[in-house]
Amino acid sequence: MITGATTVAAVIGSPVKHSLSPALHNAAFAAAGVDWVYTAFEVSPGDTARALDAMRSLGLGGLSVTMPHKEAVADGVDALDPAAAALHSVNTVVRSPDGLLVGHSTDGAGFVASLAEADVEVAGRSIAVIGAGAAARAVIDALARAGAASVTVINRSIDRAEHAAALAGAAGRVGIAADVAGAEIVVNATSVGMASDELPIDASLLHASQVVADLVYHPLETTLLRAAAAAGARTVDGLGMLVHQAALQQQLWLGSLPDTAVMRAAALQELAARSR
């Protein structure tokens, strides 16, 4: 039951009605037995600062941030964690004990956690990342922090690829599509394959000694993952990153990790309901 003592957390974005975050977080709050509730607030571009002011004045327990506000929130909070500072992007806002708003980025770490859940080790591995957008940059930064031996960025725009690869420091480099064949882990960090049968790369580059991950989770089994499985590769779907970045948000807000199995089940249920 929601009462005056219930702590409210929310996601801000535009558009935001499609977000799976309320289903994920509310399921985890209920399973943990905490008096928290999570909702979504539509915040128009340009209103980010006012949303942060509202977090302060309304005493919100936590804030998730999605497009188009991640960079503006990075400008508006009082402090940034190392990943958020490197990316100049925030997906999570935490209120510190002294009332300061601290911006974090859990997207990349959530992806690495999803690989770990699938028993995929990142440290010392050669990784090819397709794409150089915001999601790709978060993944590249996290892979380097997790000790990847090399992170090769493949993107149509060389300038954007160079900027993204720089996040991996000495491990980062710009590559070409053919480099996918030499990677131990292949990551599609583009939207190619979302609600379509498109492939972000030539499927003939995939083989049985690889792990292939796709950040797209609608559909859950993308054309890329089907092609990878047909080639004998191990596959990791995009829902894992969504679940684990949300779990890391709750750890920041509450001090402990929630049950990710509960969160994944809630997300699958919500996706199934939307497809009916």
N, C-alpha and C positions, 0 to 999 in steps of 0.2 A: 504494500500500500504506500502510495506517495503521500508524504506529509510535509509540514513546514520544515522538518529536520532533514529531509532528503537532499542529498548533494546532487547537483545537476552538472553533467558534462555534455558537450555537444560537438558537432562538426560544423564548420562554416565553409561555404563554397557557393559557386554559382555556375551551373545549376547543381543542386544538391539533393533533390528529391529521390534520385536514383540510388543514392549511397547505400551500401550494405552495412555501413558502420553501426547504425542503431541496432540492427539485428545481432551483430557480433557482440557489441559491448553489453547490451542489456541481457543477453543470454549468459555472458560471463559474470556480470554483477549478480544475477539471480543465483547462479551456481555457487558463487562465493558467499552468498548470504549477506552482502553489504547493502547499505541503504543509499544506493546511488541509482540514478536514472540517466539515460543518454538520449539525446534528440538531435535533430538537424535544423540548422538555421540558414536560410537563404540570405546571403550577404552580397550585395551588388559590388562589382568592381569599383574601387575608389572609397569604399566604406570600411576598409580593413581596420584603420585606426580606431574608428568608433566601435567596432566589434571588440577590440582589445580593451577599450575603455569599459565596455559593458561587462567583460569578464572580471575586471577589477571591481566595478561598482555592484555587480550582482553576486559576487562571490562564487562564480562558477568553479567547480573543482578541477576541471581540466578542459582543454580545447584540442580538438583535432582540426587540421587545416588541409583543405584540398584546393584544387584550382578554382579561381586564378589568384589565390591569396598567399601562396607559400613564400614568395619573395618579399611581398609587402609586410608580412608578419615578421620576417627576418629583420626588416628595417625597424619595426615598431616595438619589439620586445626589449626587455632590459638587459638580457644577456643571451648568449648562444652557446650550445655545446660544440665540441670540435667538429663533428660531422656537419651540423647546421651552418657553422661558420665557413667551412670549406666549400660547401655547396651554395651558400647564401640562399638557403631554402629551409623552411620549417614546416613540419607536418604535425607537431605536437607542442602544446604550450603547457607548462607546469608552473603553478604558483609556489614560490619558495616560502619557507617559514617566515621570512621577513617581508613577505608581500610582493617580491619582485616577480616579474613574468620571465621565465626562461624558455627559450625556444630550442627544441630538439628535432633531429631528423631520425626517425626509426625505419624509414622505408628500406634503405640498403641493408641495415642490420637484420631487418625482418626477412629479407631475401636470403641472406646467409643462414639465418636460423631455419628457413624452410629447406635449404639444402642439407643442413645438419640433421633435420628430422628424417630426411630420406637417406641418411647415412652417407652423404656425399661430403668428403673432406675438401676444403678450399686451399688450405696451406700447401704451398709447393706445387700447385697445379697450374697448367697453362689454360687460359680461359679466353674465349672469343666472345665479345659482346657486340651484338648487332643493334645499332642505334646510338644516338648521342644526345637525346632529349633529356628532360628532367629525370625520368625514371631511370634511364641508362646511367646518368651521372651519379645518381644515388647508389646504384648497384656497383659501379666501377670504384667509387670511393670505398665502399664497404668491403669489396673483394680485396682491395689493396691492404686495408686495415687488418683483414683476416689472414694475410700472409700469402696471397697468390703469387706464384713465381713470375707470371706474366699475364697482362691483361691487354688483349689486342682489340682495338675499337674499329668496327667496320661501319661506315656511314657514307651516304652519298655526298654530303658536304664535308670536304677535307678540313676546312676551318673548324667546324663544329666537332669533328672527330679529334682534332688536335687538342682542343679545349677540354674535351671529356677525358682523353687519355692522360692529360697532365695531372688529373686528380689521382691517378695511380702512382705518381712519382716515377721512380726509376723502373718500376714494373710495367708502366704504360707505354703503348706504342700504337700507331695508326697502321691498320692493315687493309687488305683487300678481301673480297669474298672467298677467294681460294684458300685463305688462311684458316677458314673454318675446319677444313679437313685435318689440320694438324693440331687442333685444340682438344684438350681432354674434356673440357666443359664448354658447352655452347649455350649462350643465353640470348633469346630474342627479347630485347627491351624496346621494341617498337609496338605500334598498335596493329601491325599487319597480321591478319588472321582473326581479328575481332569481328565476330558475326559475318565472316566470309571464309572462302576456301583458299585464300591467297597464301603463298609461302614467302617468307622474308629472305630465303636463300634457296639455292639449288639443292634439292633433296639428295642428289648424288654425292654431295660432300659429307654426308652423315654416315657413320659406321658404328659397328658394335662395341668398340672400345670407348665410346663417348657417353657422357651424360648430357642430355639436352633439356634445358629449362625454358619455359615460355612464361612471360609475365602476364600474358592475356589469360583471363579466366572465364570469358564468355565468347565462345563455348569453352567448357572445361578441358575437353580434349580437342585441341586445335589441329588443323591440318599438319602443322609442323610436328606436333607430338605424335600424330599417327604415322607420319613418314619416318620419324626417328625410331619409333617402336618397330616398324617394318624393317628398318636397317639393323635391328638388334640392339640399339642404344637404350640406356636407361632414361626415363623421362620424369620430369618434375613439373607439375602444373602450376598455374599462376595463382591459384587460390591460397597456396601456402604462404606466399609473401604477404598477401592481404591479411591473413589471419595473424601471422607472427608480428607484423608491424603494429597491429592493433594490440596484441598481447604485450608488446614492449611499452606501448603507451600506458596500459593499465599498470604495468610494473612501476612506471615513473609516477603515476598518480597515487597508487595505493601501497607501493612498497613490496609487492609480490606478484609473481606471474600468475595469470589466470589459467584455467583449463582450456588449452587450445583445441582439444577434441570437441568440447562443447561449442566453441566459437565456429569451428569448421562445420559442424552439423547445422548450426543456425544459419550459416551462410548458404549451405546447400539447400536447406529448406526454403529459404527466401528466393533463391534462384529458381528452384522448381516451381514455386508459386507464381513467379513472374512469367514463366514460360507457358503456363497453362492458358 
